[in-house]
């Protein structure tokens, strides 16, 4: 198997794993602590690969997440497109930030995602969420260094080049 095909399969596999991780049920008490896995994995690939991640891929992953989650069709697609657009726009800066600054940038992206989700849900007629709803971006940001290092280590072990 050539390197380009292996690289594409690795990206698709990690995104599929992120989508499946999103479906893992948690008890009601722990539900606010559940990170937004597809966003974390898409942020990683948007930072580490030149042309593998695009707004089209983010939209397709978002639609798949909407179908799997049973949410308003296009809600997660819009959110993931916004995240990937911002990451691709500032990619050259974000890649060279130290890990603590990258973590703060990921926190800002995930809080922005929550604000966008809040706007969509309010326009859809839902009630305002409880304050615990805002915990998830902080958990995702706390997990970012581990997600980044894990995916980077696995990518290096498979010798997948940046394309």
URQUIUR-V821016 format. One record per residue. N is the residue number from 1. PHI is phi as a letter, one per 40 degrees, with the letter a starting at -180 (999 if undefined). NEAR is the number of other ideal C-beta (glycine too) atoms within 8 Angstrom. Layout:
# URQUIUR-V821016
n: <N	N>
phi: <PHI	PHI>
near: <NEAR	NEAR>
This chain:
# URQUIUR-V821016
n: <1	2	3	4	5	6	7	8	9	10	11	12	13	14	15	16	17	18	19	20	21	22	23	24	25	26	27	28	29	30	31	32	33	34	35	36	37	38	39	40	41	42	43	44	45	46	47	48	49	50	51	52	53	54	55	56	57	58	59	60	61	62	63	64	65	66	67	68	69	70	71	72	73	74	75	76	77	78	79	80	81	82	83	84	85	86	87	88	89	90	91	92	93	94	95	96	97	98	99	100	101	102	103	104	105	106	107	108	109	110	111	112	113	114	115	116	117	118	119	120	121	122	123	124	125	126	127	128	129	130	131	132	133	134	135	136	137	138	139	140	141	142	143	144	145	146	147	148	149	150	151	152	153	154	155	156	157	158	159	160	161	162	163>
phi: <999	c	c	c	c	c	c	c	c	c	c	c	c	c	c	c	c	c	c	c	c	c	c	c	c	b	c	d	c	c	d	c	c	c	c	c	d	d	c	c	c	c	c	d	c	c	c	c	b	c	b	c	b	b	c	c	c	c	c	c	c	c	c	c	c	c	c	c	c	g	c	d	c	h	c	c	c	c	c	c	c	c	c	c	c	c	c	c	c	b	d	c	c	c	c	b	c	c	d	c	c	c	c	c	c	c	d	c	c	c	c	d	c	c	c	c	c	c	c	c	c	c	c	c	g	c	c	c	c	c	c	c	c	c	c	d	c	c	c	c	c	c	c	d	d	c	c	c	c	c	c	c	c	c	c	c	c	c	f	c	c	c	b>
near: <3	5	8	7	8	11	13	9	8	12	12	8	8	12	13	8	9	13	14	8	8	12	8	7	3	8	5	5	4	8	8	8	9	10	9	12	10	15	14	15	14	18	14	13	13	12	9	10	11	5	6	11	12	9	9	6	11	16	11	9	14	17	12	9	15	15	8	9	9	5	8	7	8	9	12	13	16	11	14	16	12	11	15	16	10	10	14	11	6	9	10	6	7	11	8	5	9	5	8	6	8	13	12	9	11	13	13	8	13	14	10	11	14	12	8	11	10	10	8	12	9	9	6	7	4	5	3	4	7	4	4	6	9	10	9	14	13	9	11	15	12	7	10	14	9	7	11	11	8	8	12	10	8	9	10	8	6	8	6	9	6	5	8>
